[in-house]
Each structure stands twice: as structure tokens, then as C-alpha cells.
Amino acid sequence: MTQPALHADSQPRGALAVRTIAMPADTNANGDIFGGWVMSAMDQAGGIGGVERAQGRVVTVKVDSMTFIAPMKVGDVLEVYTEVESVGRTSMKIHIEAWAQRFRTTRRDKVTDATFTFVAVDDNGRPRPIPPLMF
């Protein structure tokens, strides 16, 4: 008997880069976690992946089509996963997914995803080449 195919959004894509808990101070008036709080964690996670790949400082220059799929609540654990999609001379695109591990459960729901573009910069903030991967 064959196994059923996993739905594309049933498992996170990429490597876990950031994990943090949603606290009351991170909510809006409705008790949902601010989308900006989630986006900030995604930017941090992408920056971690970008620094590792570029072997130095990177800056965020673009975020492509972010759609919030599900809300987060206080007590949920935010997990952010990253995967480098492409690398150019000075820039790279990193796919970033945010997942909520629901409070007091093992259930995970995808909250949002987007592709962030980062540019490698030198100490003066000017674009610099991204070194090739060394195996």
C-alpha cells in the first residue's frame, strides 16, 4: 500500500532558524499577535540565513507577497524556517515560512510565508559579491 502524499503545507520547508513564544505584549486589541511581530521574526531568521550564506553582513531590500493564513495567539510558539532559493552576484532570495505550534499541543499551523531579498554589504554599507559555496 502506498503512503498518501503530504500536502505542500503540512510540513515546514527549510531549516529552523528562529523559535520564540508569543506573549501578551505582542497582541493587538483583538488578542491576536501583531502581523508585524511575526514579520520581524521572519526578517531576523532570514538575516541569520543570509549572513551564513553571504559570510558577512546583509540587509533586507524586498519582501514578496506575504499573505497571513492563520492568526497566532498568546502562548503559541512561533517557528520560522528559511531556505535559500537563489543567489546572484550581490543578492539572494530566501524563502521564509512562519509556523505556529499551538499552545499546549503538538499541532502546527502555517501562519504565513514570503520570499525576502537580501543584499550582501561591506563595512560601508555598499553591495559586495557573495562568495561561492565551498564544499
OpenMM code with the backbone's topology and positions (N, CA, C; nanometers):
from openmm import Vec3, app, unit

residues = "MET THR GLN PRO ALA LEU HIS ALA ASP SER GLN PRO ARG GLY ALA LEU ALA VAL ARG THR ILE ALA MET PRO ALA ASP THR ASN ALA ASN GLY ASP ILE PHE GLY GLY TRP VAL MET SER ALA MET ASP GLN ALA GLY GLY ILE GLY GLY VAL GLU ARG ALA GLN GLY ARG VAL VAL THR VAL LYS VAL ASP SER MET THR PHE ILE ALA PRO MET LYS VAL GLY ASP VAL LEU GLU VAL TYR THR GLU VAL GLU SER VAL GLY ARG THR SER MET LYS ILE HIS ILE GLU ALA TRP ALA GLN ARG PHE ARG THR THR ARG ARG ASP LYS VAL THR ASP ALA THR PHE THR PHE VAL ALA VAL ASP ASP ASN GLY ARG PRO ARG PRO ILE PRO PRO LEU MET PHE".split()
positions = [
    Vec3(0.0843, -0.1180, 0.0000),
    Vec3(0.0000, 0.0000, 0.0000),
    Vec3(0.0887, 0.1242, 0.0000),
    Vec3(0.0564, 0.2247, -0.0792),
    Vec3(0.1364, 0.3459, -0.0864),
    Vec3(0.0900, 0.4473, 0.0169),
    Vec3(0.1828, 0.5285, 0.0590),
    Vec3(0.1532, 0.6348, 0.1547),
    Vec3(0.0859, 0.7500, 0.0809),
    Vec3(-0.0111, 0.8178, 0.1424),
    Vec3(-0.0697, 0.9357, 0.0778),
    Vec3(0.0348, 1.0469, 0.0712),
    Vec3(0.0292, 1.1247, -0.0333),
    Vec3(0.1221, 1.2372, -0.0487),
    Vec3(0.0927, 1.3422, 0.0567),
    Vec3(0.1992, 1.4001, 0.1113),
    Vec3(0.1820, 1.5089, 0.2076),
    Vec3(0.1382, 1.6346, 0.1349),
    Vec3(0.0439, 1.7061, 0.1920),
    Vec3(0.0033, 1.8351, 0.1390),
    Vec3(0.1233, 1.9288, 0.1460),
    Vec3(0.1387, 2.0153, 0.0509),
    Vec3(0.2556, 2.1039, 0.0438),
    Vec3(0.2756, 2.1854, 0.1709),
    Vec3(0.1675, 2.2174, 0.2407),
    Vec3(0.1782, 2.2993, 0.3608),
    Vec3(0.1645, 2.2178, 0.4891),
    Vec3(0.1857, 2.0875, 0.4826),
    Vec3(0.1722, 2.0051, 0.6023),
    Vec3(0.3012, 2.0005, 0.6829),
    Vec3(0.4118, 2.0347, 0.6197),
    Vec3(0.5416, 2.0357, 0.6870),
    Vec3(0.6167, 2.1626, 0.6491),
    Vec3(0.6935, 2.2173, 0.7437),
    Vec3(0.7733, 2.3363, 0.7113),
    Vec3(0.8788, 2.3056, 0.6055),
    Vec3(0.9089, 2.4066, 0.5270),
    Vec3(1.0123, 2.3972, 0.4238),
    Vec3(1.1354, 2.4718, 0.4728),
    Vec3(1.2514, 2.4093, 0.4656),
    Vec3(1.3755, 2.4746, 0.5042),
    Vec3(1.4215, 2.4345, 0.6424),
    Vec3(1.5165, 2.5114, 0.6943),
    Vec3(1.5777, 2.4845, 0.8246),
    Vec3(1.5207, 2.5781, 0.9308),
    Vec3(1.5004, 2.5244, 1.0498),
    Vec3(1.4533, 2.6066, 1.1612),
    Vec3(1.5604, 2.7090, 1.1966),
    Vec3(1.5231, 2.8375, 1.1970),
    Vec3(1.6198, 2.9440, 1.2254),
    Vec3(1.5861, 3.0213, 1.3522),
    Vec3(1.4566, 3.0363, 1.3823),
    Vec3(1.4133, 3.1136, 1.4996),
    Vec3(1.2948, 3.0418, 1.5625),
    Vec3(1.2936, 3.0407, 1.6951),
    Vec3(1.1806, 2.9832, 1.7698),
    Vec3(1.1596, 3.0706, 1.8922),
    Vec3(1.0364, 3.1221, 1.9093),
    Vec3(1.0075, 3.2113, 2.0214),
    Vec3(0.8601, 3.2006, 2.0585),
    Vec3(0.8275, 3.2434, 2.1785),
    Vec3(0.6897, 3.2331, 2.2259),
    Vec3(0.6180, 3.3677, 2.2122),
    Vec3(0.4914, 3.3614, 2.1734),
    Vec3(0.4093, 3.4823, 2.1611),
    Vec3(0.3578, 3.5218, 2.2998),
    Vec3(0.3810, 3.6457, 2.3370),
    Vec3(0.3471, 3.6957, 2.4702),
    Vec3(0.2358, 3.8013, 2.4612),
    Vec3(0.1703, 3.8315, 2.5735),
    Vec3(0.0612, 3.9302, 2.5724),
    Vec3(0.1010, 4.0666, 2.5158),
    Vec3(0.2233, 4.1097, 2.5369),
    Vec3(0.2677, 4.2406, 2.4864),
    Vec3(0.2733, 4.2452, 2.3337),
    Vec3(0.2668, 4.1281, 2.2681),
    Vec3(0.2769, 4.1203, 2.1222),
    Vec3(0.1411, 4.1193, 2.0525),
    Vec3(0.0324, 4.1492, 2.1269),
    Vec3(-0.1023, 4.1389, 2.0705),
    Vec3(-0.1616, 4.2729, 2.0302),
    Vec3(-0.2624, 4.2625, 1.9432),
    Vec3(-0.3431, 4.3792, 1.9092),
    Vec3(-0.4660, 4.3817, 2.0010),
    Vec3(-0.5572, 4.4724, 1.9775),
    Vec3(-0.6751, 4.4884, 2.0633),
    Vec3(-0.7679, 4.3671, 2.0595),
    Vec3(-0.7574, 4.2849, 1.9567),
    Vec3(-0.8415, 4.1651, 1.9450),
    Vec3(-0.7792, 4.0423, 2.0104),
    Vec3(-0.6583, 4.0570, 2.0617),
    Vec3(-0.5912, 3.9441, 2.1251),
    Vec3(-0.5104, 3.8583, 2.0302),
    Vec3(-0.5057, 3.8969, 1.9029),
    Vec3(-0.4218, 3.8262, 1.8064),
    Vec3(-0.2814, 3.8866, 1.8098),
    Vec3(-0.1844, 3.8035, 1.7768),
    Vec3(-0.0469, 3.8521, 1.7693),
    Vec3(-0.0328, 3.9432, 1.6470),
    Vec3(0.0349, 4.0559, 1.6650),
    Vec3(0.0578, 4.1510, 1.5551),
    Vec3(0.1289, 4.0820, 1.4386),
    Vec3(0.0815, 4.1071, 1.3169),
    Vec3(0.1498, 4.0569, 1.1983),
    Vec3(0.2907, 4.1108, 1.1886),
    Vec3(0.3112, 4.2329, 1.2332),
    Vec3(0.4451, 4.2920, 1.2297),
    Vec3(0.5429, 4.2193, 1.3198),
    Vec3(0.4935, 4.1634, 1.4304),
    Vec3(0.5786, 4.0857, 1.5211),
    Vec3(0.6262, 3.9592, 1.4500),
    Vec3(0.5342, 3.8948, 1.3778),
    Vec3(0.5693, 3.7747, 1.3014),
    Vec3(0.6683, 3.8109, 1.1913),
    Vec3(0.6391, 3.9199, 1.1192),
    Vec3(0.7264, 3.9614, 1.0093),
    Vec3(0.8668, 3.9965, 1.0603),
    Vec3(0.8760, 4.0585, 1.1759),
    Vec3(1.0056, 4.0914, 1.2345),
    Vec3(1.0866, 3.9649, 1.2627),
    Vec3(1.0215, 3.8630, 1.3169),
    Vec3(1.0906, 3.7365, 1.3430),
    Vec3(1.1344, 3.6707, 1.2125),
    Vec3(1.0523, 3.6839, 1.1078),
    Vec3(1.0895, 3.6294, 0.9772),
    Vec3(1.2112, 3.7016, 0.9213),
    Vec3(1.2161, 3.8332, 0.9375),
    Vec3(1.3303, 3.9114, 0.8901),
    Vec3(1.4571, 3.8716, 0.9660),
    Vec3(1.4448, 3.8500, 1.0965),
    Vec3(1.5596, 3.8054, 1.1764),
    Vec3(1.6093, 3.6696, 1.1276),
    Vec3(1.5161, 3.5772, 1.1064),
    Vec3(1.5531, 3.4433, 1.0610),
    Vec3(1.6205, 3.4490, 0.9236),
    Vec3(1.5635, 3.5292, 0.8335),
    Vec3(1.6239, 3.5448, 0.7015),
    Vec3(1.7613, 3.6066, 0.7093),
    Vec3(1.7773, 3.7016, 0.8010),
    Vec3(1.9085, 3.7634, 0.8210),
    Vec3(2.0110, 3.6626, 0.8686),
    Vec3(1.9695, 3.5721, 0.9563),
    Vec3(2.0615, 3.4675, 1.0040),
    Vec3(2.1074, 3.3812, 0.8866),
    Vec3(2.0103, 3.3353, 0.8065),
    Vec3(2.0443, 3.2541, 0.6900),
    Vec3(2.1263, 3.3304, 0.5875),
    Vec3(2.0926, 3.4574, 0.5704),
    Vec3(2.1662, 3.5405, 0.4748),
    Vec3(2.3102, 3.5634, 0.5154),
    Vec3(2.3317, 3.5909, 0.6427),
    Vec3(2.4688, 3.6117, 0.6939),
    Vec3(2.5512, 3.4845, 0.6765),
    Vec3(2.4894, 3.3699, 0.7067),
    Vec3(2.5614, 3.2427, 0.6907),
    Vec3(2.6006, 3.2206, 0.5451),
    Vec3(2.5062, 3.2431, 0.4524),
    Vec3(2.5355, 3.2182, 0.3108),
    Vec3(2.6305, 3.3216, 0.2525),
    Vec3(2.6134, 3.4485, 0.2897),
    Vec3(2.6966, 3.5560, 0.2343),
    Vec3(2.8296, 3.5690, 0.3077),
    Vec3(2.8428, 3.5009, 0.4205),
    Vec3(2.9642, 3.5075, 0.5026),
    Vec3(2.9950, 3.6513, 0.5439),
    Vec3(2.8914, 3.7210, 0.5853),
    Vec3(2.9073, 3.8589, 0.6294),
    Vec3(2.7734, 3.9301, 0.6326),
    Vec3(2.7820, 4.0580, 0.6526),
    Vec3(2.6641, 4.1426, 0.6706),
    Vec3(2.5714, 4.1405, 0.5497),
    Vec3(2.4393, 4.1397, 0.5780),
    Vec3(2.3372, 4.1506, 0.4732),
    Vec3(2.2301, 4.2483, 0.5195),
    Vec3(2.1583, 4.3039, 0.4236),
    Vec3(2.0452, 4.3919, 0.4537),
    Vec3(1.9246, 4.3447, 0.3740),
    Vec3(1.8067, 4.3624, 0.4317),
    Vec3(1.6815, 4.3276, 0.3650),
    Vec3(1.6462, 4.4392, 0.2674),
    Vec3(1.6140, 4.4023, 0.1433),
    Vec3(1.5761, 4.5047, 0.0458),
    Vec3(1.4358, 4.4854, -0.0106),
    Vec3(1.3774, 4.3642, 0.0082),
    Vec3(1.2470, 4.3411, -0.0518),
    Vec3(1.1795, 4.2222, 0.0157),
    Vec3(1.0472, 4.2302, 0.0249),
    Vec3(0.9644, 4.1189, 0.0706),
    Vec3(0.8568, 4.0978, -0.0348),
    Vec3(0.8486, 3.9759, -0.0873),
    Vec3(0.7498, 3.9443, -0.1909),
    Vec3(0.6273, 3.8777, -0.1323),
    Vec3(0.5115, 3.9266, -0.1668),
    Vec3(0.3774, 3.8738, -0.1421),
    Vec3(0.3605, 3.7909, -0.0151),
    Vec3(0.3441, 3.8605, 0.0936),
    Vec3(0.3170, 3.7950, 0.2212),
    Vec3(0.1662, 3.7964, 0.2444),
    Vec3(0.1100, 3.6795, 0.2675),
    Vec3(-0.0316, 3.6665, 0.2996),
    Vec3(-0.0426, 3.5924, 0.4316),
    Vec3(-0.1150, 3.6501, 0.5262),
    Vec3(-0.1340, 3.5846, 0.6551),
    Vec3(-0.2457, 3.4830, 0.6416),
    Vec3(-0.2159, 3.3583, 0.6754),
    Vec3(-0.3060, 3.2455, 0.6562),
    Vec3(-0.3859, 3.2167, 0.7827),
    Vec3(-0.3202, 3.2260, 0.8977),
    Vec3(-0.3845, 3.1920, 1.0248),
    Vec3(-0.3305, 3.2838, 1.1338),
    Vec3(-0.4150, 3.3182, 1.2317),
    Vec3(-0.3678, 3.4041, 1.3406),
    Vec3(-0.2848, 3.3255, 1.4421),
    Vec3(-0.2054, 3.3991, 1.5170),
    Vec3(-0.1325, 3.3429, 1.6311),
    Vec3(-0.1944, 3.3993, 1.7569),
    Vec3(-0.1899, 3.3217, 1.8624),
    Vec3(-0.2443, 3.3626, 1.9922),
    Vec3(-0.1336, 3.3599, 2.0971),
    Vec3(-0.1576, 3.4257, 2.2069),
    Vec3(-0.0642, 3.4238, 2.3191),
    Vec3(-0.0394, 3.2790, 2.3595),
    Vec3(0.0859, 3.2456, 2.3804),
    Vec3(0.1248, 3.1110, 2.4205),
    Vec3(0.1666, 3.0229, 2.3053),
    Vec3(0.1261, 3.0578, 2.1821),
    Vec3(0.1725, 2.9820, 2.0665),
    Vec3(0.3228, 3.0028, 2.0516),
    Vec3(0.3912, 2.9015, 2.0018),
    Vec3(0.5346, 2.9131, 1.9749),
    Vec3(0.5520, 2.9393, 1.8260),
    Vec3(0.6167, 3.0503, 1.7939),
    Vec3(0.6453, 3.0849, 1.6549),
    Vec3(0.7731, 3.0140, 1.6130),
    Vec3(0.7639, 2.9396, 1.5033),
    Vec3(0.8802, 2.8733, 1.4449),
    Vec3(0.8992, 2.9298, 1.3048),
    Vec3(1.0214, 2.9754, 1.2754),
    Vec3(1.0484, 3.0356, 1.1453),
    Vec3(1.1558, 2.9529, 1.0738),
    Vec3(1.1232, 2.9131, 0.9513),
    Vec3(1.2097, 2.8273, 0.8706),
    Vec3(1.2583, 2.9045, 0.7485),
    Vec3(1.3828, 2.8798, 0.7080),
    Vec3(1.4394, 2.9508, 0.5935),
    Vec3(1.5040, 2.8532, 0.4956),
    Vec3(1.5010, 2.8932, 0.3680),
    Vec3(1.5673, 2.8164, 0.2634),
    Vec3(1.6146, 2.9135, 0.1555),
    Vec3(1.7440, 2.9137, 0.1274),
    Vec3(1.7971, 2.9993, 0.0209),
    Vec3(1.7453, 2.9458, -0.1115),
    Vec3(1.6744, 3.0315, -0.1855),
    Vec3(1.6179, 2.9909, -0.3145),
    Vec3(1.7131, 3.0169, -0.4301),
    Vec3(1.7770, 3.1342, -0.4278),
    Vec3(1.8688, 3.1684, -0.5364),
    Vec3(1.9702, 3.2695, -0.4869),
    Vec3(2.0866, 3.2682, -0.5535),
    Vec3(2.1943, 3.3600, -0.5183),
    Vec3(2.2448, 3.4252, -0.6459),
    Vec3(2.2486, 3.5583, -0.6447),
    Vec3(2.3050, 3.6337, -0.7558),
    Vec3(2.4457, 3.6809, -0.7184),
    Vec3(2.4916, 3.7853, -0.7844),
    Vec3(2.6261, 3.8357, -0.7556),
    Vec3(2.6335, 3.8987, -0.6173),
    Vec3(2.5371, 3.9874, -0.5837),
    Vec3(2.5381, 4.0548, -0.4535),
    Vec3(2.4115, 4.0299, -0.3718),
    Vec3(2.3113, 3.9678, -0.4333),
    Vec3(2.1835, 3.9489, -0.3629),
    Vec3(2.1426, 3.8026, -0.3613),
    Vec3(2.0480, 3.7730, -0.2727),
    Vec3(1.9942, 3.6374, -0.2647),
    Vec3(1.8482, 3.6443, -0.2250),
    Vec3(1.7734, 3.5442, -0.2693),
    Vec3(1.6337, 3.5307, -0.2303),
    Vec3(1.6239, 3.4147, -0.1330),
    Vec3(1.5565, 3.4417, -0.0195),
    Vec3(1.5392, 3.3402, 0.0834),
    Vec3(1.3899, 3.3212, 0.1080),
    Vec3(1.3440, 3.1977, 0.0906),
    Vec3(1.2040, 3.1639, 0.1204),
    Vec3(1.1939, 3.1477, 0.2717),
    Vec3(1.0946, 3.2138, 0.3320),
    Vec3(1.0791, 3.2120, 0.4773),
    Vec3(0.9354, 3.1750, 0.5105),
    Vec3(0.9208, 3.0764, 0.5998),
    Vec3(0.7889, 3.0333, 0.6451),
    Vec3(0.7774, 3.0516, 0.7954),
    Vec3(0.6609, 3.0977, 0.8405),
    Vec3(0.6309, 3.1108, 0.9832),
    Vec3(0.5217, 3.0104, 1.0184),
    Vec3(0.5462, 2.9324, 1.1219),
    Vec3(0.4529, 2.8310, 1.1690),
    Vec3(0.4242, 2.8552, 1.3162),
    Vec3(0.3013, 2.8249, 1.3576),
    Vec3(0.2628, 2.8347, 1.4986),
    Vec3(0.2464, 2.6954, 1.5558),
    Vec3(0.3249, 2.6652, 1.6586),
    Vec3(0.2967, 2.5443, 1.7357),
    Vec3(0.1974, 2.5895, 1.8410),
    Vec3(0.0777, 2.5355, 1.8338),
    Vec3(-0.0310, 2.5841, 1.9181),
    Vec3(-0.0078, 2.5527, 2.0653),
    Vec3(-0.0479, 2.6485, 2.1482),
    Vec3(-0.0296, 2.6428, 2.2922),
    Vec3(-0.0777, 2.5094, 2.3489),
    Vec3(0.0083, 2.4455, 2.4248),
    Vec3(-0.0201, 2.3195, 2.4949),
    Vec3(-0.0569, 2.2034, 2.4031),
    Vec3(-0.0143, 2.2097, 2.2774),
    Vec3(-0.0399, 2.0993, 2.1843),
    Vec3(0.0857, 2.0747, 2.1025),
    Vec3(0.0799, 1.9727, 2.0198),
    Vec3(0.1878, 1.9485, 1.9235),
    Vec3(0.1439, 1.9899, 1.7832),
    Vec3(0.0219, 2.0443, 1.7715),
    Vec3(-0.0315, 2.0859, 1.6406),
    Vec3(0.0439, 2.2076, 1.5895),
    Vec3(0.0764, 2.2043, 1.4612),
    Vec3(0.1421, 2.3169, 1.3954),
    Vec3(0.0572, 2.3645, 1.2795),
    Vec3(0.0460, 2.4971, 1.2672),
    Vec3(-0.0246, 2.5577, 1.1547),
    Vec3(0.0663, 2.6592, 1.0889),
    Vec3(0.0637, 2.6602, 0.9560),
    Vec3(0.1393, 2.7611, 0.8831),
    Vec3(0.0688, 2.8950, 0.8998),
    Vec3(0.1440, 2.9973, 0.9379),
    Vec3(0.0892, 3.1307, 0.9612),
    Vec3(0.1043, 3.2176, 0.8368),
    Vec3(0.2224, 3.2163, 0.7771),
    Vec3(0.2495, 3.2952, 0.6571),
    Vec3(0.3804, 3.2491, 0.5949),
    Vec3(0.4042, 3.2915, 0.4718),
    Vec3(0.5343, 3.2725, 0.4092),
    Vec3(0.5571, 3.3849, 0.3103),
    Vec3(0.6812, 3.4014, 0.2736),
    Vec3(0.7185, 3.5059, 0.1775),
    Vec3(0.8607, 3.4792, 0.1309),
    Vec3(0.8983, 3.5476, 0.0257),
    Vec3(1.0371, 3.5448, -0.0196),
    Vec3(1.0978, 3.6808, 0.0097),
    Vec3(1.2056, 3.6806, 0.0873),
    Vec3(1.2772, 3.8021, 0.1223),
    Vec3(1.4030, 3.8096, 0.0361),
    Vec3(1.4352, 3.9294, -0.0113),
    Vec3(1.5593, 3.9507, -0.0849),
    Vec3(1.6565, 4.0253, 0.0051),
    Vec3(1.7763, 3.9715, 0.0164),
    Vec3(1.8830, 4.0314, 0.0960),
    Vec3(1.9997, 4.0656, 0.0047),
    Vec3(2.0707, 4.1737, 0.0377),
    Vec3(2.1905, 4.2133, -0.0347),
    Vec3(2.3076, 4.2072, 0.0623),
    Vec3(2.4162, 4.1445, 0.0181),
    Vec3(2.5389, 4.1415, 0.0968),
    Vec3(2.6040, 4.2787, 0.0868),
    Vec3(2.6468, 4.3324, 0.2011),
    Vec3(2.7092, 4.4647, 0.2022),
    Vec3(2.8419, 4.4604, 0.2775),
    Vec3(2.9279, 4.5566, 0.2426),
    Vec3(3.0572, 4.5673, 0.3106),
    Vec3(3.0425, 4.6563, 0.4345),
    Vec3(3.1531, 4.6882, 0.4978),
    Vec3(3.1505, 4.7694, 0.6201),
    Vec3(3.0976, 4.9106, 0.5971),
    Vec3(3.0975, 4.9567, 0.4713),
    Vec3(3.0462, 5.0893, 0.4384),
    Vec3(2.9012, 5.0845, 0.3899),
    Vec3(2.8407, 4.9663, 0.3936),
    Vec3(2.7020, 4.9528, 0.3504),
    Vec3(2.6848, 4.9435, 0.2002),
    Vec3(2.7927, 4.9213, 0.1271),
    Vec3(2.7857, 4.9096, -0.0190),
    Vec3(2.7753, 4.7625, -0.0590),
    Vec3(2.7005, 4.7317, -0.1640),
    Vec3(2.6893, 4.5920, -0.2078),
    Vec3(2.8261, 4.5305, -0.2349),
    Vec3(2.8382, 4.4037, -0.1981),
    Vec3(2.9616, 4.3292, -0.2200),
    Vec3(2.9261, 4.1920, -0.2769),
    Vec3(3.0184, 4.1281, -0.3471),
    Vec3(2.9889, 3.9963, -0.4032),
    Vec3(2.9680, 3.8917, -0.2928),
    Vec3(2.8765, 3.7989, -0.3198),
    Vec3(2.8547, 3.6847, -0.2310),
    Vec3(2.9535, 3.5761, -0.2743),
    Vec3(3.0332, 3.5262, -0.1785),
    Vec3(3.1313, 3.4234, -0.2168),
    Vec3(3.0638, 3.2946, -0.2617),
    Vec3(3.1296, 3.2192, -0.3495),
    Vec3(3.0739, 3.0905, -0.3922),
    Vec3(3.0731, 2.9926, -0.2745),
    Vec3(2.9862, 2.8923, -0.2820),
    Vec3(2.9829, 2.7893, -0.1772),
    Vec3(3.1103, 2.7049, -0.1853),
    Vec3(3.1638, 2.6732, -0.0700),
    Vec3(3.2819, 2.5862, -0.0629),
    Vec3(3.2368, 2.4527, -0.0078),
    Vec3(3.2639, 2.3466, -0.0812),
    Vec3(3.2230, 2.2129, -0.0353),
    Vec3(3.3374, 2.1391, 0.0251),
] * unit.nanometer
topology = app.Topology()
chain = topology.addChain("A")
for resn in residues:
    res = topology.addResidue(resn, chain)
    for name in ("N", "CA", "C"):
        topology.addAtom(name, app.Element.getBySymbol(name[0]), res)
